Amino acid sequence: SAAGTMAALMTHPIDTAKTCMQSDLAGVKYTSATQAIGEVYKQGGIRALYQGGAARTVRICGAFFIVGNIREFATTYKNEHLL
């Protein structure tokens, strides 16, 4: 969906910072999300902040598609068999 794609693109740098912090178990390299974003940007520019963004966007859109279809099936089933 367009909304899912937009949300994934807008939040990806924050997700990148979160991933950096999670991989730095000792908390030596990244002390905060803000610091992680700055460090990643210094090392590789805007491209580094969006690295892996396409895969994340596809995964999120796929999840929305699956959940939407399950919800539609469940609603139809409920209306036809339980009401």
All heavy atoms as a GROMACS GRO file, in nm:
protein
  617
    1SER      N    1   0.083  -0.119   0.000
    1SER     CA    2   0.000   0.000   0.000
    1SER      C    3   0.088   0.125   0.000
    1SER      O    4   0.202   0.122   0.044
    1SER     CB    5  -0.092  -0.001   0.121
    1SER     OG    6  -0.020   0.028   0.239
    2ALA      N    7   0.033   0.231  -0.046
    2ALA     CA    8   0.108   0.358  -0.051
    2ALA      C    9   0.140   0.407   0.089
    2ALA      O   10   0.250   0.457   0.114
    2ALA     CB   11   0.027   0.462  -0.127
    3ALA      N   12   0.045   0.393   0.181
    3ALA     CA   13   0.068   0.439   0.318
    3ALA      C   14   0.179   0.357   0.384
    3ALA      O   15   0.264   0.413   0.455
    3ALA     CB   16  -0.060   0.431   0.399
    4GLY      N   17   0.178   0.227   0.364
    4GLY     CA   18   0.282   0.141   0.421
    4GLY      C   19   0.420   0.173   0.364
    4GLY      O   20   0.519   0.175   0.437
    5THR      N   21   0.425   0.199   0.234
    5THR     CA   22   0.551   0.236   0.171
    5THR      C   23   0.604   0.367   0.226
    5THR      O   24   0.722   0.379   0.260
    5THR     CB   25   0.533   0.247   0.018
    5THR    OG1   26   0.487   0.121  -0.031
    5THR    CG2   27   0.662   0.285  -0.051
    6MET      N   28   0.516   0.466   0.238
    6MET     CA   29   0.556   0.596   0.290
    6MET      C   30   0.604   0.584   0.435
    6MET      O   31   0.707   0.640   0.472
    6MET     CB   32   0.440   0.696   0.281
    6MET     CG   33   0.480   0.835   0.323
    6MET     SD   34   0.609   0.909   0.222
    6MET     CE   35   0.517   0.949   0.078
    7ALA      N   36   0.532   0.509   0.515
    7ALA     CA   37   0.571   0.491   0.655
    7ALA      C   38   0.706   0.421   0.666
    7ALA      O   39   0.792   0.461   0.747
    7ALA     CB   40   0.464   0.411   0.728
    8ALA      N   41   0.728   0.320   0.585
    8ALA     CA   42   0.856   0.248   0.588
    8ALA      C   43   0.971   0.339   0.548
    8ALA      O   44   1.077   0.338   0.612
    8ALA     CB   45   0.850   0.127   0.496
    9LEU      N   46   0.952   0.419   0.446
    9LEU     CA   47   1.058   0.510   0.401
    9LEU      C   48   1.088   0.620   0.504
    9LEU      O   49   1.203   0.654   0.527
    9LEU     CB   50   1.022   0.572   0.266
    9LEU     CG   51   1.021   0.476   0.148
    9LEU    CD1   52   0.968   0.545   0.023
    9LEU    CD2   53   1.161   0.421   0.124
   10MET      N   54   0.982   0.672   0.565
   10MET     CA   55   1.002   0.780   0.661
   10MET      C   56   1.068   0.733   0.790
   10MET      O   57   1.144   0.807   0.852
   10MET     CB   58   0.868   0.846   0.694
   10MET     CG   59   0.812   0.927   0.577
   10MET     SD   60   0.646   0.992   0.607
   10MET     CE   61   0.668   1.085   0.755
   11THR      N   62   1.042   0.610   0.830
   11THR     CA   63   1.094   0.562   0.958
   11THR      C   64   1.221   0.479   0.946
   11THR      O   65   1.279   0.440   1.047
   11THR     CB   66   0.987   0.478   1.032
   11THR    OG1   67   0.953   0.365   0.951
   11THR    CG2   68   0.864   0.560   1.062
   12HIS      N   69   1.266   0.454   0.825
   12HIS     CA   70   1.382   0.366   0.808
   12HIS      C   71   1.510   0.416   0.875
   12HIS      O   72   1.580   0.336   0.938
   12HIS     CB   73   1.408   0.334   0.660
   12HIS     CG   74   1.507   0.223   0.646
   12HIS    ND1   75   1.476   0.093   0.675
   12HIS    CD2   76   1.638   0.223   0.610
   12HIS    CE1   77   1.584   0.018   0.658
   12HIS    NE2   78   1.683   0.095   0.618
   13PRO      N   79   1.544   0.545   0.868
   13PRO     CA   80   1.665   0.589   0.939
   13PRO      C   81   1.658   0.562   1.090
   13PRO      O   82   1.759   0.525   1.152
   13PRO     CB   83   1.672   0.739   0.910
   13PRO     CG   84   1.602   0.753   0.779
   13PRO     CD   85   1.490   0.653   0.784
   14ILE      N   86   1.540   0.574   1.149
   14ILE     CA   87   1.525   0.545   1.291
   14ILE      C   88   1.543   0.396   1.316
   14ILE      O   89   1.606   0.356   1.413
   14ILE     CB   90   1.388   0.595   1.341
   14ILE    CG1   91   1.382   0.747   1.327
   14ILE    CG2   92   1.360   0.551   1.484
   14ILE    CD1   93   1.244   0.805   1.335
   15ASP      N   94   1.491   0.314   1.227
   15ASP     CA   95   1.508   0.171   1.239
   15ASP      C   96   1.655   0.132   1.224
   15ASP      O   97   1.704   0.044   1.293
   15ASP     CB   98   1.422   0.098   1.134
   15ASP     CG   99   1.413  -0.050   1.161
   15ASP    OD1  100   1.362  -0.087   1.268
   15ASP    OD2  101   1.457  -0.128   1.074
   16THR      N  102   1.725   0.201   1.135
   16THR     CA  103   1.868   0.177   1.118
   16THR      C  104   1.943   0.208   1.247
   16THR      O  105   2.029   0.132   1.291
   16THR     CB  106   1.924   0.262   1.002
   16THR    OG1  107   1.858   0.224   0.881
   16THR    CG2  108   2.074   0.243   0.986
   17ALA      N  109   1.910   0.321   1.310
   17ALA     CA  110   1.973   0.359   1.437
   17ALA      C  111   1.944   0.256   1.545
   17ALA      O  112   2.033   0.216   1.621
   17ALA     CB  113   1.925   0.497   1.481
   18LYS      N  114   1.821   0.209   1.551
   18LYS     CA  115   1.782   0.106   1.649
   18LYS      C  116   1.864  -0.022   1.628
   18LYS      O  117   1.914  -0.081   1.723
   18LYS     CB  118   1.634   0.077   1.639
   18LYS     CG  119   1.586  -0.035   1.731
   18LYS     CD  120   1.450  -0.084   1.692
   18LYS     CE  121   1.453  -0.147   1.557
   18LYS     NZ  122   1.408  -0.278   1.537
   19THR      N  123   1.878  -0.061   1.502
   19THR     CA  124   1.955  -0.182   1.471
   19THR      C  125   2.100  -0.166   1.511
   19THR      O  126   2.161  -0.259   1.566
   19THR     CB  127   1.942  -0.216   1.322
   19THR    OG1  128   1.804  -0.233   1.291
   19THR    CG2  129   2.019  -0.341   1.285
   20CYS      N  130   2.157  -0.048   1.485
   20CYS     CA  131   2.296  -0.022   1.525
   20CYS      C  132   2.312  -0.033   1.676
   20CYS      O  133   2.407  -0.094   1.726
   20CYS     CB  134   2.340   0.117   1.479
   20CYS     SG  135   2.362   0.133   1.302
   21MET      N  136   2.220   0.026   1.749
   21MET     CA  137   2.228   0.022   1.894
   21MET      C  138   2.211  -0.121   1.947
   21MET      O  139   2.279  -0.163   2.041
   21MET     CB  140   2.123   0.113   1.956
   21MET     CG  141   2.154   0.260   1.933
   21MET     SD  142   2.036   0.368   2.012
   21MET     CE  143   2.070   0.332   2.184
   22GLN      N  144   2.122  -0.199   1.885
   22GLN     CA  145   2.102  -0.337   1.929
   22GLN      C  146   2.223  -0.424   1.901
   22GLN      O  147   2.252  -0.516   1.977
   22GLN     CB  148   1.979  -0.396   1.860
   22GLN     CG  149   1.849  -0.341   1.912
   22GLN     CD  150   1.729  -0.391   1.834
   22GLN    OE1  151   1.739  -0.430   1.718
   22GLN    NE2  152   1.613  -0.388   1.897
   23SER      N  153   2.293  -0.394   1.792
   23SER     CA  154   2.411  -0.475   1.759
   23SER      C  155   2.533  -0.437   1.843
   23SER      O  156   2.626  -0.514   1.855
   23SER     CB  157   2.444  -0.464   1.610
   23SER     OG  158   2.486  -0.333   1.579
   24ASP      N  159   2.531  -0.320   1.903
   24ASP     CA  160   2.638  -0.275   1.992
   24ASP      C  161   2.600  -0.310   2.135
   24ASP      O  162   2.560  -0.225   2.214
   24ASP     CB  163   2.657  -0.123   1.974
   24ASP     CG  164   2.771  -0.068   2.059
   24ASP    OD1  165   2.860  -0.145   2.098
   24ASP    OD2  166   2.768   0.053   2.086
   25LEU      N  167   2.612  -0.438   2.168
   25LEU     CA  168   2.564  -0.488   2.296
   25LEU      C  169   2.629  -0.419   2.416
   25LEU      O  170   2.564  -0.398   2.518
   25LEU     CB  171   2.585  -0.639   2.305
   25LEU     CG  172   2.508  -0.723   2.202
   25LEU    CD1  173   2.542  -0.870   2.216
   25LEU    CD2  174   2.359  -0.701   2.216
   26ALA      N  175   2.756  -0.384   2.405
   26ALA     CA  176   2.825  -0.320   2.516
   26ALA      C  177   2.793  -0.170   2.525
   26ALA      O  178   2.825  -0.106   2.625
   26ALA     CB  179   2.976  -0.340   2.502
   27GLY      N  180   2.730  -0.115   2.422
   27GLY     CA  181   2.698   0.028   2.423
   27GLY      C  182   2.820   0.116   2.410
   27GLY      O  183   2.820   0.230   2.456
   28VAL      N  184   2.923   0.065   2.346
   28VAL     CA  185   3.048   0.139   2.334
   28VAL      C  186   3.045   0.234   2.214
   28VAL      O  187   3.083   0.350   2.226
   28VAL     CB  188   3.167   0.040   2.320
   28VAL    CG1  189   3.297   0.114   2.298
   28VAL    CG2  190   3.175  -0.048   2.442
   29LYS      N  191   2.999   0.185   2.101
   29LYS     CA  192   3.004   0.265   1.979
   29LYS      C  193   2.885   0.360   1.967
   29LYS      O  194   2.900   0.474   1.923
   29LYS     CB  195   3.010   0.172   1.857
   29LYS     CG  196   3.032   0.245   1.727
   29LYS     CD  197   3.060   0.149   1.614
   29LYS     CE  198   3.088   0.227   1.486
   29LYS     NZ  199   3.116   0.140   1.374
   30TYR      N  200   2.767   0.312   2.006
   30TYR     CA  201   2.645   0.393   1.993
   30TYR      C  202   2.582   0.411   2.131
   30TYR      O  203   2.541   0.314   2.194
   30TYR     CB  204   2.545   0.327   1.898
   30TYR     CG  205   2.601   0.299   1.761
   30TYR    CD1  206   2.632   0.171   1.720
   30TYR    CD2  207   2.625   0.403   1.672
   30TYR    CE1  208   2.684   0.145   1.594
   30TYR    CE2  209   2.677   0.379   1.546
   30TYR     CZ  210   2.706   0.250   1.508
   30TYR     OH  211   2.757   0.226   1.383
   31THR      N  212   2.574   0.534   2.176
   31THR     CA  213   2.519   0.561   2.309
   31THR      C  214   2.373   0.605   2.306
   31THR      O  215   2.305   0.600   2.407
   31THR     CB  216   2.603   0.668   2.381
   31THR    OG1  217   2.606   0.786   2.299
   31THR    CG2  218   2.746   0.620   2.403
   32SER      N  219   2.325   0.650   2.191
   32SER     CA  220   2.185   0.692   2.176
   32SER      C  221   2.145   0.679   2.030
   32SER      O  222   2.231   0.670   1.942
   32SER     CB  223   2.166   0.836   2.222
   32SER     OG  224   2.228   0.926   2.131
   33ALA      N  225   2.016   0.683   2.006
   33ALA     CA  226   1.968   0.674   1.868
   33ALA      C  227   2.013   0.795   1.787
   33ALA      O  228   2.052   0.782   1.671
   33ALA     CB  229   1.816   0.661   1.865
   34THR      N  230   2.009   0.912   1.848
   34THR     CA  231   2.053   1.034   1.780
   34THR      C  232   2.200   1.025   1.742
   34THR      O  233   2.239   1.060   1.631
   34THR     CB  234   2.029   1.157   1.870
   34THR    OG1  235   1.893   1.158   1.910
   34THR    CG2  236   2.063   1.284   1.799
   35GLN      N  237   2.280   0.977   1.834
   35GLN     CA  238   2.423   0.962   1.808
   35GLN      C  239   2.447   0.857   1.700
   35GLN      O  240   2.532   0.874   1.614
   35GLN     CB  241   2.495   0.923   1.939
   35GLN     CG  242   2.646   0.923   1.930
   35GLN     CD  243   2.702   0.784   1.905
   35GLN    OE1  244   2.637   0.683   1.929
   35GLN    NE2  245   2.824   0.780   1.855
   36ALA      N  246   2.367   0.748   1.701
   36ALA     CA  247   2.382   0.643   1.600
   36ALA      C  248   2.349   0.696   1.461
   36ALA      O  249   2.421   0.669   1.364
   36ALA     CB  250   2.292   0.524   1.634
   37ILE      N  251   2.241   0.776   1.450
   37ILE     CA  252   2.205   0.834   1.320
   37ILE      C  253   2.318   0.922   1.270
   37ILE      O  254   2.357   0.915   1.153
   37ILE     CB  255   2.072   0.912   1.329
   37ILE    CG1  256   1.956   0.815   1.341
   37ILE    CG2  257   2.053   1.002   1.207
   37ILE    CD1  258   1.821   0.880   1.364
   38GLY      N  259   2.372   1.006   1.358
   38GLY     CA  260   2.483   1.094   1.318
   38GLY      C  261   2.606   1.017   1.274
   38GLY      O  262   2.670   1.051   1.174
   39GLU      N  263   2.638   0.912   1.347
   39GLU     CA  264   2.756   0.832   1.316
   39GLU      C  265   2.740   0.758   1.183
   39GLU      O  266   2.831   0.755   1.100
   39GLU     CB  267   2.782   0.732   1.429
   39GLU     CG  268   2.913   0.661   1.420
   39GLU     CD  269   3.033   0.752   1.435
   39GLU    OE1  270   3.025   0.852   1.510
   39GLU    OE2  271   3.137   0.723   1.371
   40VAL      N  272   2.623   0.700   1.162
   40VAL     CA  273   2.597   0.628   1.036
   40VAL      C  274   2.602   0.727   0.920
   40VAL      O  275   2.660   0.698   0.815
   40VAL     CB  276   2.461   0.555   1.042
   40VAL    CG1  277   2.422   0.501   0.905
   40VAL    CG2  278   2.466   0.442   1.143
   41TYR      N  279   2.545   0.845   0.939
   41TYR     CA  280   2.547   0.948   0.834
   41TYR      C  281   2.690   0.990   0.803
   41TYR      O  282   2.728   1.004   0.687
   41TYR     CB  283   2.463   1.068   0.874
   41TYR     CG  284   2.457   1.174   0.767
   41TYR    CD1  285   2.371   1.158   0.659
   41TYR    CD2  286   2.537   1.287   0.773
   41TYR    CE1  287   2.366   1.254   0.559
   41TYR    CE2  288   2.533   1.383   0.673
   41TYR     CZ  289   2.447   1.366   0.567
   41TYR     OH  290   2.444   1.460   0.467
   42LYS      N  291   2.772   1.010   0.906
   42LYS     CA  292   2.913   1.048   0.885
   42LYS      C  293   2.988   0.941   0.808
   42LYS      O  294   3.072   0.972   0.724
   42LYS     CB  295   2.983   1.070   1.020
   42LYS     CG  296   2.971   1.210   1.072
   42LYS     CD  297   3.073   1.235   1.180
   42LYS     CE  298   3.015   1.198   1.314
   42LYS     NZ  299   3.103   1.227   1.427
   43GLN      N  300   2.959   0.815   0.836
   43GLN     CA  301   3.032   0.705   0.773
   43GLN      C  302   2.990   0.681   0.628
   43GLN      O  303   3.073   0.645   0.546
   43GLN     CB  304   3.011   0.576   0.852
   43GLN     CG  305   3.078   0.577   0.986
   43GLN     CD  306   3.046   0.451   1.067
   43GLN    OE1  307   2.978   0.360   1.019
   43GLN    NE2  308   3.094   0.448   1.189
   44GLY      N  309   2.860   0.700   0.598
   44GLY     CA  310   2.817   0.664   0.463
   44GLY      C  311   2.715   0.755   0.399
   44GLY      O  312   2.661   0.722   0.294
   45GLY      N  313   2.685   0.867   0.463
   45GLY     CA  314   2.590   0.961   0.406
   45GLY      C  315   2.446   0.910   0.414
   45GLY      O  316   2.415   0.815   0.485
   46ILE      N  317   2.360   0.975   0.340
   46ILE     CA  318   2.218   0.943   0.342
   46ILE      C  319   2.192   0.801   0.293
   46ILE      O  320   2.100   0.734   0.341
   46ILE     CB  321   2.137   1.047   0.261
   46ILE    CG1  322   1.988   1.039   0.296
   46ILE    CG2  323   2.157   1.030   0.112
   46ILE    CD1  324   1.953   1.101   0.425
   47ARG      N  325   2.275   0.752   0.203
   47ARG     CA  326   2.259   0.615   0.153
   47ARG      C  327   2.273   0.513   0.265
   47ARG      O  328   2.203   0.412   0.267
   47ARG     CB  329   2.359   0.586   0.042
   47ARG     CG  330   2.335   0.664  -0.083
   47ARG     CD  331   2.435   0.629  -0.187
   47ARG     NE  332   2.363   0.550  -0.286
   47ARG     CZ  333   2.418   0.498  -0.392
   47ARG    NH1  334   2.546   0.512  -0.412
   47ARG    NH2  335   2.347   0.431  -0.477
   48ALA      N  336   2.364   0.538   0.357
   48ALA     CA  337   2.384   0.445   0.468
   48ALA      C  338   2.262   0.439   0.559
   48ALA      O  339   2.229   0.334   0.613
   48ALA     CB  340   2.508   0.485   0.549
   49LEU      N  341   2.194   0.552   0.575
   49LEU     CA  342   2.073   0.554   0.659
   49LEU      C  343   1.959   0.475   0.597
   49LEU      O  344   1.873   0.424   0.667
   49LEU     CB  345   2.029   0.698   0.686
   49LEU     CG  346   2.118   0.778   0.779
   49LEU    CD1  347   2.073   0.923   0.782
   49LEU    CD2  348   2.119   0.718   0.919
   50TYR      N  349   1.958   0.467   0.464
   50TYR     CA  350   1.850   0.397   0.394
   50TYR      C  351   1.891   0.260   0.342
   50TYR      O  352   1.815   0.196   0.271
   50TYR     CB  353   1.796   0.484   0.280
   50TYR     CG  354   1.704   0.591   0.332
   50TYR    CD1  355   1.752   0.719   0.360
   50TYR    CD2  356   1.570   0.564   0.358
   50TYR    CE1  357   1.668   0.817   0.411
   50TYR    CE2  358   1.486   0.661   0.407
   50TYR     CZ  359   1.535   0.787   0.434
   50TYR     OH  360   1.453   0.883   0.485
   51GLN      N  361   2.011   0.214   0.378
   51GLN     CA  362   2.055   0.082   0.334
   51GLN      C  363   1.960  -0.024   0.389
   51GLN      O  364   1.926  -0.024   0.508
   51GLN     CB  365   2.197   0.056   0.383
   51GLN     CG  366   2.259  -0.067   0.323
   51GLN     CD  367   2.407  -0.075   0.356
   51GLN    OE1  368   2.459   0.000   0.438
   51GLN    NE2  369   2.475  -0.167   0.292
   52GLY      N  370   1.914  -0.112   0.304
   52GLY     CA  371   1.818  -0.214   0.344
   52GLY      C  372   1.674  -0.166   0.342
   52GLY      O  373   1.583  -0.241   0.377
   53GLY      N  374   1.652  -0.044   0.300
   53GLY     CA  375   1.518   0.014   0.300
   53GLY      C  376   1.421  -0.056   0.206
   53GLY      O  377   1.304  -0.072   0.238
   54ALA      N  378   1.470  -0.098   0.091
   54ALA     CA  379   1.382  -0.165  -0.006
   54ALA      C  380   1.331  -0.298   0.050
   54ALA      O  381   1.211  -0.328   0.042
   54ALA     CB  382   1.454  -0.187  -0.138
   55ALA      N  383   1.420  -0.375   0.112
   55ALA     CA  384   1.379  -0.504   0.169
   55ALA      C  385   1.279  -0.483   0.282
   55ALA      O  386   1.179  -0.555   0.293
   55ALA     CB  387   1.501  -0.579   0.219
   56ARG      N  388   1.303  -0.383   0.366
   56ARG     CA  389   1.211  -0.355   0.477
   56ARG      C  390   1.075  -0.311   0.424
   56ARG      O  391   0.971  -0.353   0.476
   56ARG     CB  392   1.271  -0.246   0.566
   56ARG     CG  393   1.185  -0.212   0.685
   56ARG     CD  394   1.261  -0.119   0.782
   56ARG     NE  395   1.176  -0.083   0.892
   56ARG     CZ  396   1.114   0.034   0.904
   56ARG    NH1  397   1.130   0.127   0.812
   56ARG    NH2  398   1.038   0.060   1.008
   57THR      N  399   1.074  -0.229   0.320
   57THR     CA  400   0.949  -0.182   0.263
   57THR      C  401   0.868  -0.297   0.204
   57THR      O  402   0.747  -0.307   0.226
   57THR     CB  403   0.976  -0.075   0.155
   57THR    OG1  404   1.046   0.034   0.217
   57THR    CG2  405   0.848  -0.024   0.093
   58VAL      N  406   0.935  -0.386   0.133
   58VAL     CA  407   0.867  -0.504   0.075
   58VAL      C  408   0.810  -0.590   0.187
   58VAL      O  409   0.695  -0.637   0.179
   58VAL     CB  410   0.963  -0.585  -0.014
   58VAL    CG1  411   0.905  -0.720  -0.050
   58VAL    CG2  412   0.996  -0.506  -0.139
   59ARG      N  413   0.887  -0.610   0.293
   59ARG     CA  414   0.840  -0.692   0.405
   59ARG      C  415   0.719  -0.629   0.472
   59ARG      O  416   0.620  -0.697   0.501
   59ARG     CB  417   0.953  -0.709   0.507
   59ARG     CG  418   0.915  -0.800   0.623
   59ARG     CD  419   1.025  -0.800   0.724
   59ARG     NE  420   1.058  -0.661   0.754
   59ARG     CZ  421   1.077  -0.612   0.874
   59ARG    NH1  422   1.074  -0.689   0.976
   59ARG    NH2  423   1.104  -0.485   0.893
   60ILE      N  424   0.723  -0.499   0.496
   60ILE     CA  425   0.611  -0.431   0.561
   60ILE      C  426   0.486  -0.435   0.473
   60ILE      O  427   0.376  -0.464   0.520
   60ILE     CB  428   0.649  -0.286   0.598
   60ILE    CG1  429   0.749  -0.287   0.714
   60ILE    CG2  430   0.527  -0.204   0.634
   60ILE    CD1  431   0.808  -0.152   0.746
   61CYS      N  432   0.502  -0.406   0.344
   61CYS     CA  433   0.386  -0.411   0.252
   61CYS      C  434   0.330  -0.552   0.243
   61CYS      O  435   0.208  -0.570   0.241
   61CYS     CB  436   0.426  -0.359   0.115
   61CYS     SG  437   0.454  -0.181   0.113
   62GLY      N  438   0.418  -0.652   0.241
   62GLY     CA  439   0.372  -0.791   0.240
   62GLY      C  440   0.294  -0.825   0.365
   62GLY      O  441   0.191  -0.891   0.360
   63ALA      N  442   0.343  -0.778   0.479
   63ALA     CA  443   0.273  -0.804   0.606
   63ALA      C  444   0.137  -0.738   0.607
   63ALA      O  445   0.037  -0.798   0.650
   63ALA     CB  446   0.358  -0.755   0.723
   64PHE      N  447   0.128  -0.612   0.559
   64PHE     CA  448  -0.001  -0.545   0.551
   64PHE      C  449  -0.097  -0.621   0.459
   64PHE      O  450  -0.216  -0.634   0.489
   64PHE     CB  451   0.015  -0.401   0.500
   64PHE     CG  452   0.046  -0.302   0.608
   64PHE    CD1  453   0.173  -0.248   0.619
   64PHE    CD2  454  -0.051  -0.262   0.698
   64PHE    CE1  455   0.203  -0.156   0.718
   64PHE    CE2  456  -0.023  -0.170   0.798
   64PHE     CZ  457   0.104  -0.117   0.808
   65PHE      N  458  -0.046  -0.672   0.349
   65PHE     CA  459  -0.128  -0.747   0.255
   65PHE      C  460  -0.182  -0.874   0.320
   65PHE      O  461  -0.302  -0.904   0.312
   65PHE     CB  462  -0.045  -0.782   0.130
   65PHE     CG  463  -0.118  -0.867   0.031
   65PHE    CD1  464  -0.214  -0.812  -0.052
   65PHE    CD2  465  -0.091  -1.002   0.020
   65PHE    CE1  466  -0.282  -0.890  -0.145
   65PHE    CE2  467  -0.158  -1.081  -0.071
   65PHE     CZ  468  -0.254  -1.024  -0.153
   66ILE      N  469  -0.096  -0.948   0.387
   66ILE     CA  470  -0.137  -1.073   0.451
   66ILE      C  471  -0.239  -1.046   0.562
   66ILE      O  472  -0.344  -1.110   0.569
   66ILE     CB  473  -0.015  -1.149   0.506
   66ILE    CG1  474   0.069  -1.201   0.388
   66ILE    CG2  475  -0.055  -1.262   0.599
   66ILE    CD1  476   0.206  -1.252   0.426
   67VAL      N  477  -0.209  -0.951   0.650
   67VAL     CA  478  -0.300  -0.919   0.760
   67VAL      C  479  -0.433  -0.869   0.707
   67VAL      O  480  -0.540  -0.906   0.758
   67VAL     CB  481  -0.235  -0.818   0.856
   67VAL    CG1  482  -0.335  -0.764   0.957
   67VAL    CG2  483  -0.117  -0.881   0.928
   68GLY      N  484  -0.430  -0.786   0.604
   68GLY     CA  485  -0.554  -0.736   0.545
   68GLY      C  486  -0.640  -0.848   0.489
   68GLY      O  487  -0.763  -0.849   0.508
   69ASN      N  488  -0.578  -0.944   0.422
   69ASN     CA  489  -0.653  -1.056   0.366
   69ASN      C  490  -0.709  -1.147   0.475
   69ASN      O  491  -0.822  -1.196   0.464
   69ASN     CB  492  -0.566  -1.137   0.270
   69ASN     CG  493  -0.557  -1.071   0.135
   69ASN    OD1  494  -0.651  -1.007   0.090
   69ASN    ND2  495  -0.443  -1.083   0.071
   70ILE      N  496  -0.631  -1.170   0.580
   70ILE     CA  497  -0.681  -1.252   0.692
   70ILE      C  498  -0.799  -1.183   0.760
   70ILE      O  499  -0.899  -1.247   0.792
   70ILE     CB  500  -0.568  -1.281   0.792
   70ILE    CG1  501  -0.467  -1.378   0.729
   70ILE    CG2  502  -0.623  -1.338   0.923
   70ILE    CD1  503  -0.342  -1.399   0.810
   71ARG      N  504  -0.787  -1.053   0.779
   71ARG     CA  505  -0.896  -0.977   0.841
   71ARG      C  506  -1.022  -0.984   0.755
   71ARG      O  507  -1.133  -1.004   0.804
   71ARG     CB  508  -0.854  -0.832   0.862
   71ARG     CG  509  -0.959  -0.748   0.930
   71ARG     CD  510  -0.909  -0.605   0.948
   71ARG     NE  511  -1.001  -0.526   1.022
   71ARG     CZ  512  -1.110  -0.467   0.971
   71ARG    NH1  513  -1.137  -0.480   0.843
   71ARG    NH2  514  -1.190  -0.396   1.046
   72GLU      N  515  -1.004  -0.967   0.625
   72GLU     CA  516  -1.120  -0.973   0.534
   72GLU      C  517  -1.184  -1.111   0.538
   72GLU      O  518  -1.307  -1.124   0.545
   72GLU     CB  519  -1.076  -0.939   0.392
   72GLU     CG  520  -1.190  -0.932   0.293
   72GLU     CD  521  -1.144  -0.891   0.154
   72GLU    OE1  522  -1.044  -0.817   0.144
   72GLU    OE2  523  -1.208  -0.935   0.058
   73PHE      N  524  -1.103  -1.217   0.535
   73PHE     CA  525  -1.155  -1.353   0.542
   73PHE      C  526  -1.229  -1.375   0.674
   73PHE      O  527  -1.339  -1.431   0.675
   73PHE     CB  528  -1.041  -1.455   0.528
   73PHE     CG  529  -1.086  -1.596   0.552
   73PHE    CD1  530  -1.153  -1.668   0.454
   73PHE    CD2  531  -1.062  -1.657   0.675
   73PHE    CE1  532  -1.195  -1.797   0.478
   73PHE    CE2  533  -1.105  -1.786   0.698
   73PHE     CZ  534  -1.172  -1.857   0.600
   74ALA      N  535  -1.171  -1.332   0.785
   74ALA     CA  536  -1.232  -1.352   0.916
   74ALA      C  537  -1.365  -1.276   0.927
   74ALA      O  538  -1.463  -1.328   0.980
   74ALA     CB  539  -1.137  -1.308   1.027
   75THR      N  540  -1.369  -1.154   0.876
   75THR     CA  541  -1.491  -1.075   0.879
   75THR      C  542  -1.600  -1.141   0.795
   75THR      O  543  -1.716  -1.152   0.838
   75THR     CB  544  -1.465  -0.932   0.829
   75THR    OG1  545  -1.364  -0.874   0.911
   75THR    CG2  546  -1.589  -0.848   0.834
   76THR      N  547  -1.564  -1.187   0.676
   76THR     CA  548  -1.661  -1.254   0.588
   76THR      C  549  -1.711  -1.383   0.654
   76THR      O  550  -1.832  -1.410   0.656
   76THR     CB  551  -1.597  -1.286   0.452
   76THR    OG1  552  -1.553  -1.164   0.394
   76THR    CG2  553  -1.695  -1.354   0.358
   77TYR      N  554  -1.621  -1.460   0.710
   77TYR     CA  555  -1.659  -1.586   0.776
   77TYR      C  556  -1.753  -1.559   0.892
   77TYR      O  557  -1.856  -1.625   0.907
   77TYR     CB  558  -1.533  -1.658   0.825
   77TYR     CG  559  -1.565  -1.791   0.890
   77TYR    CD1  560  -1.580  -1.905   0.813
   77TYR    CD2  561  -1.583  -1.800   1.028
   77TYR    CE1  562  -1.611  -2.026   0.872
   77TYR    CE2  563  -1.614  -1.921   1.088
   77TYR     CZ  564  -1.628  -2.033   1.010
   77TYR     OH  565  -1.659  -2.154   1.068
   78LYS      N  566  -1.720  -1.460   0.974
   78LYS     CA  567  -1.804  -1.425   1.089
   78LYS      C  568  -1.944  -1.384   1.043
   78LYS      O  569  -2.044  -1.429   1.098
   78LYS     CB  570  -1.740  -1.312   1.169
   78LYS     CG  571  -1.823  -1.266   1.289
   78LYS     CD  572  -1.767  -1.140   1.350
   78LYS     CE  573  -1.819  -1.027   1.266
   78LYS     NZ  574  -1.804  -0.895   1.315
   79ASN      N  575  -1.950  -1.299   0.941
   79ASN     CA  576  -2.080  -1.250   0.893
   79ASN      C  577  -2.164  -1.360   0.830
   79ASN      O  578  -2.287  -1.358   0.840
   79ASN     CB  579  -2.061  -1.135   0.795
   79ASN     CG  580  -2.009  -1.010   0.863
   79ASN    OD1  581  -2.027  -0.991   0.982
   79ASN    ND2  582  -1.945  -0.925   0.786
   80GLU      N  583  -2.099  -1.456   0.764
   80GLU     CA  584  -2.174  -1.564   0.697
   80GLU      C  585  -2.208  -1.681   0.787
   80GLU      O  586  -2.309  -1.747   0.766
   80GLU     CB  587  -2.093  -1.613   0.577
   80GLU     CG  588  -2.084  -1.512   0.464
   80GLU     CD  589  -1.998  -1.558   0.348
   80GLU    OE1  590  -1.943  -1.672   0.355
   80GLU    OE2  591  -1.985  -1.482   0.251
   81HIS      N  592  -2.127  -1.708   0.888
   81HIS     CA  593  -2.146  -1.830   0.968
   81HIS      C  594  -2.182  -1.807   1.114
   81HIS      O  595  -2.235  -1.898   1.178
   81HIS     CB  596  -2.021  -1.917   0.962
   81HIS     CG  597  -1.984  -1.960   0.823
   81HIS    ND1  598  -2.074  -2.012   0.734
   81HIS    CD2  599  -1.865  -1.961   0.758
   81HIS    CE1  600  -2.014  -2.042   0.620
   81HIS    NE2  601  -1.887  -2.010   0.632
   82LEU      N  602  -2.152  -1.692   1.166
   82LEU     CA  603  -2.172  -1.673   1.310
   82LEU      C  604  -2.280  -1.573   1.346
   82LEU      O  605  -2.320  -1.564   1.461
   82LEU     CB  606  -2.039  -1.631   1.375
   82LEU     CG  607  -1.923  -1.727   1.354
   82LEU    CD1  608  -1.795  -1.672   1.416
   82LEU    CD2  609  -1.954  -1.864   1.412
   83LEU      N  610  -2.327  -1.498   1.251
   83LEU     CA  611  -2.431  -1.400   1.282
   83LEU      C  612  -2.566  -1.440   1.230
   83LEU      O  613  -2.593  -1.516   1.150
   83LEU     CB  614  -2.393  -1.262   1.225
   83LEU     CG  615  -2.271  -1.198   1.287
   83LEU    CD1  616  -2.245  -1.062   1.220
   83LEU    CD2  617  -2.289  -1.176   1.436
   0.00000   0.00000   0.00000
